[in-house]
Amino acid sequence: MKRGNRWRGIAAAVLAGAVIMAGCASAKDSGTSTVDDTAVGTVEQFTGQAIVPVTKTASPAAEPATDGETPDLSGLPAMTGRYLRTKNGGNMVVLDREGPVSFQSTEEEPRFVQLHSGDKVEVKLEFIQETYPGQSEALDIRLLEKGSLEDVDADTLASLTEMGWLEPEQEKDKQVVLGGVLLRSTGRTAKISCGTPDGTLGSSVAFNRTPTEEGQSNFGYRDIDYIYLDENAAAVKLGGSYILFLADGTVEYEGRFFAADQLSPETLEWLENYNSLPEEGQRSISMVPHDLIGDDGLEGDRAVETDAQN
């Protein structure tokens, strides 16, 4: 081979190599990948809990808003369900297909403040964390129509009540069946002489339902102890304290129980006022209706009203 031809061959090889290297560098710089960027799957967080998109095919994430602008949510699907307010003031939606999803927000937020449990809503979100209930962030939520708790799936309400997410909004609406009797919470601390539990609740129904079976409540049951105080009264341990539960028609004074229809209207009025006072206020009461004490005459340092005093 002539010398000139040989040098031309070497130069051509060098040029071809440079072109190949330039192509590789270009592909790297431009972010070109052989991975299918439209594939959708489960993403694992550092906690190990799965995050799944709410759509089956990839969709663009909501465009972040600049100051004074509303984020573009047009790429996210609208999901419908029933709103629930949890017992700690949180917000939850029971989605029609995905089930209950809790949001890390409070009831004071403007978009939630006008909602009531049972309302039908439309919500937009990017993902649902695979827990029960699911966890997410509501990017947008709109009221579709007013509703009530009767519109929410009863089994879902029961499971959420059992897990401690829901409970009656009013203390007096907490109910339990013990000794075959339906008892209602008074909201007052029970006066008990023995702190040994007689048992533990065994089941629960939805918080807006009435329990019917022995050991059943409408405010959960896990690790909830109770103590029998009377055939129409019991102490149920809630939040570290024993709360007094009474049957309808039963009243209590200092750990003693009476049938309401056996007391005078004046005594019932006195008793209602007495039980509404704090402990210090109760101690300041000097006169007690005689039908709450009987014929003993005195209760500690309190005088008992006689018929003449009445």
Secondary structure, 3 states (H helix, E strand, C coil): CCHHHHHHHHHHHHHHHHHHHHHHHHHHHCCCCCCCCCCCCCEECCCCCEEEECCCCCCCCCECCCCCCCCECCCCCCEEEEEEECCCCCEEEEECCCEEEEECCCCCCHHHHCCCCCCEEEEECCEEECCCCEEECCCEEEEEECCCHHHCCHHHHHHHHHCCCCCCCCHHHCEEEECCEEEEEEEEECCCCCCCCCEECCEECCCCCCCCCCCEECCCCCCCEEEEEECCEEEEEECCEEEEEEECCEEEECCEEEEHHHCCHHHHHHHHHHHCCCHHHHHCCCEECHHHCCCCCEECCEEECCCCCC
